[in-house]
Amino acid sequence: MTVLVAGAGVAGLVTALTLAEAGHSVRIVDKAAGFGPSACSWYAGGMLAPWIEAATQDAVVKRRGVTAIDWWAERVPVTRNGSLVVAPGRDSSELARFARRAEAFEWLDGEAIAALEPDLAGRFSKALFFADEAHLDPRQALVALQARLAVRGVTVEYGADLAAEMKRHGGTVIDCRGMAAKPELPALRGVRGEMLIVRCADISLSRPVRLIHPRFPCYVVPRGDGHFMIGATQYESERRGPVTVRGTVDLLNALYALHPGFAEAEVIETGADLRPAFPDNLPRVVSDGRVIHANGLFRHGFLLSPAVARDVCEVMDGRQAEFSHVPDRQRQSA
Ligand SMILES: Cc1cc2nc3c(=O)[nH]c(=O)nc-3n(C[C@H](O)[C@H](O)[C@H](O)COP(=O)(O)OP(=O)(O)OC[C@H]3O[C@@H](n4cnc5c(N)ncnc54)[C@H](O)[C@@H]3O)c2cc1C
């Protein structure tokens, strides 16, 4: 029996490919006209940083996220150059505090930073280097996943009417619609994130650099060809709409603190969307009759979607999976 996957963001595409690779017949439908700004996945930074996330997130994010690097690298272009965490001099005690909670890194001094990232020479006296981390370009990666699905005869059916498809389709439906599933998942909330893309020919970075920031996890991800993604603000707000002045100023200040040479960079894109999140910021794979909801990837869409997809397979086979366990306090509203 064919499995119908609703939603072709990162959750839907990774789930559809995982199911197809496991031998299932799959269809994937999306109501948008194509992959673009209507999917939260469009805005992601693409850091695969389980050990950095260990500093601030539940331990399960690292434990389930570490396998994502190999999962993606086996299927799409992934850069495995590690990642750096730095702090302006006045925040060096914050860097030490961050280091106490993070895992699998080494301390670098100014010379070692310059050896890794020559353009950061003289900018920071200390950094944390997470050698095993990786990053990808989310837009390229999702297009590459679609190509892999196409090889298996699965093409995303854009412009679909899900209600009509569900009537026609008798079998299992995997609901990966992100925030659009909120009516069925009332505990889901949106956490607003804003990002920018700049072009700067004068500075080159080989890996994502995260800057300790008092209000949000701030990082600069090189996208090649002089392009850099700067993300991402994190507000408890479900307001949609373009980036705010506050968000833009915060992101650009962080970029400037990383290197004043970015002052001449051109801002070529701004964007904002809502990250789908449950109250504990962990994903859920919730079975509701013939519909299995895979949602709540919060800021870990790329890091946790392979694990979520594996849990979808478990739940389809009638087994309990880690992300299908809903804590009692949330069960009523999940
Ligand atoms: C600024 C920003 C930066 C981020 N950075 C990172 C990062 O660096 N790393 C990371 O891992 N995560 C990051 N995230 C989070 C990540 O983007 C999300 O976790 C992820 O995109 C959620 O994916 P999803 O597939 O659940 O939802 P979406 O990407 O929103 O996909 C849902 C899909 O469902 C479709 N849909 C909606 N309604 C219907 C319907 N009725 N029928 C069919 N289809 C429908 C939509 O068109 C869409 O394509 C970031 C998020 C933001 C906003």
The ligand as an SDF file (V2000), in Angstrom:
LIG
                    3D

 53 58  0  0  0  0  0  0  0  0999 V2000
   15.7900   31.5260   10.2880 C   0  0  0  0  0  0  0  0  0  0  0  0
   15.7960   30.0470   10.5290 C   0  0  0  0  0  0  0  0  0  0  0  0
   17.0090   29.3660   10.5990 C   0  0  0  0  0  0  0  0  0  0  0  0
   17.0450   27.9880   10.8460 C   0  0  0  0  0  0  0  0  0  0  0  0
   18.2450   27.3500   10.8510 N   0  0  0  0  0  0  0  0  0  0  0  0
   18.2840   26.0160   11.0100 C   0  0  0  0  0  0  0  0  0  0  0  0
   19.5170   25.3020   10.9440 C   0  0  0  0  0  0  0  0  0  0  0  0
   20.5820   25.8790   10.7640 O   0  0  0  0  0  0  0  0  0  0  0  0
   19.4950   23.9620   11.0940 N   0  0  0  0  0  0  0  0  0  0  0  0
   18.3360   23.2770   11.2750 C   0  0  0  0  0  0  0  0  0  0  0  0
   18.3840   22.0500   11.3900 O   0  0  0  0  0  0  0  0  0  0  0  0
   17.1350   23.9010   11.3340 N   0  0  0  0  0  0  0  0  0  0  0  0
   17.0950   25.2650   11.2110 C   0  0  0  0  0  0  0  0  0  0  0  0
   15.9040   25.9230   11.2580 N   0  0  0  0  0  0  0  0  0  0  0  0
   14.6950   25.1670   11.5610 C   0  0  0  0  0  0  0  0  0  0  0  0
   14.2260   24.3780   10.3680 C   0  0  0  0  0  0  0  0  0  0  0  0
   14.1360   25.2490    9.2840 O   0  0  0  0  0  0  0  0  0  0  0  0
   12.8730   23.7240   10.7300 C   0  0  0  0  0  0  0  0  0  0  0  0
   13.0450   22.8440   11.8170 O   0  0  0  0  0  0  0  0  0  0  0  0
   12.3750   22.9070    9.5550 C   0  0  0  0  0  0  0  0  0  0  0  0
   12.3790   23.6670    8.3810 O   0  0  0  0  0  0  0  0  0  0  0  0
   10.9750   22.3660    9.7860 C   0  0  0  0  0  0  0  0  0  0  0  0
   10.7260   21.5590    8.6690 O   0  0  0  0  0  0  0  0  0  0  0  0
    9.3100   20.9640    8.3050 P   0  0  0  0  0  0  0  0  0  0  0  0
    9.5300   20.1010    7.1400 O   0  0  0  0  0  0  0  0  0  0  0  0
    8.6780   20.4190    9.5280 O   0  0  0  0  0  0  0  0  0  0  0  0
    8.4310   22.2500    7.9130 O   0  0  0  0  0  0  0  0  0  0  0  0
    8.4650   23.1220    6.5580 P   0  0  0  0  0  0  0  0  0  0  0  0
    9.8460   23.2860    6.0590 O   0  0  0  0  0  0  0  0  0  0  0  0
    7.6880   24.3550    6.8490 O   0  0  0  0  0  0  0  0  0  0  0  0
    7.6930   22.2250    5.5190 O   0  0  0  0  0  0  0  0  0  0  0  0
    6.2960   22.0720    5.5700 C   0  0  0  0  0  0  0  0  0  0  0  0
    5.8140   21.8540    4.1630 C   0  0  0  0  0  0  0  0  0  0  0  0
    4.4140   21.5200    4.2420 O   0  0  0  0  0  0  0  0  0  0  0  0
    3.7680   22.1510    3.1540 C   0  0  0  0  0  0  0  0  0  0  0  0
    2.3290   22.2470    3.4500 N   0  0  0  0  0  0  0  0  0  0  0  0
    1.6770   23.1270    4.2530 C   0  0  0  0  0  0  0  0  0  0  0  0
    0.3470   22.8930    4.2160 N   0  0  0  0  0  0  0  0  0  0  0  0
    0.1570   21.8190    3.3900 C   0  0  0  0  0  0  0  0  0  0  0  0
   -0.9980   21.1110    2.9620 C   0  0  0  0  0  0  0  0  0  0  0  0
   -2.2320   21.4240    3.3680 N   0  0  0  0  0  0  0  0  0  0  0  0
   -0.8150   20.0800    2.1120 N   0  0  0  0  0  0  0  0  0  0  0  0
    0.4350   19.7310    1.6860 C   0  0  0  0  0  0  0  0  0  0  0  0
    1.5460   20.3890    2.0600 N   0  0  0  0  0  0  0  0  0  0  0  0
    1.4110   21.4170    2.9090 C   0  0  0  0  0  0  0  0  0  0  0  0
    4.4650   23.4970    3.0360 C   0  0  0  0  0  0  0  0  0  0  0  0
    4.2490   24.0610    1.7440 O   0  0  0  0  0  0  0  0  0  0  0  0
    5.9190   23.0990    3.2790 C   0  0  0  0  0  0  0  0  0  0  0  0
    6.5840   22.7810    2.0760 O   0  0  0  0  0  0  0  0  0  0  0  0
   15.8300   27.2820   11.0170 C   0  0  0  0  0  0  0  0  0  0  0  0
   14.6110   27.9500   10.9360 C   0  0  0  0  0  0  0  0  0  0  0  0
   14.5880   29.3240   10.6940 C   0  0  0  0  0  0  0  0  0  0  0  0
   13.2670   30.0390   10.5730 C   0  0  0  0  0  0  0  0  0  0  0  0
  1  2  1  0
  2  3  1  0
  2 52  2  0
  3  4  2  0
  4  5  1  0
  4 50  1  0
  5  6  2  0
  6  7  1  0
  6 13  1  0
  7  8  2  0
  7  9  1  0
  9 10  1  0
 10 11  2  0
 10 12  1  0
 12 13  2  0
 13 14  1  0
 14 15  1  0
 14 50  1  0
 15 16  1  0
 16 17  1  0
 16 18  1  0
 18 19  1  0
 18 20  1  0
 20 21  1  0
 20 22  1  0
 22 23  1  0
 23 24  1  0
 24 25  2  0
 24 26  1  0
 24 27  1  0
 27 28  1  0
 28 29  2  0
 28 30  1  0
 28 31  1  0
 31 32  1  0
 32 33  1  0
 33 34  1  0
 33 48  1  0
 34 35  1  0
 35 36  1  0
 35 46  1  0
 36 37  1  0
 36 45  1  0
 37 38  2  0
 38 39  1  0
 39 40  1  0
 39 45  2  0
 40 41  1  0
 40 42  2  0
 42 43  1  0
 43 44  2  0
 44 45  1  0
 46 47  1  0
 46 48  1  0
 48 49  1  0
 50 51  2  0
 51 52  1  0
 52 53  1  0
M  END
$$$$
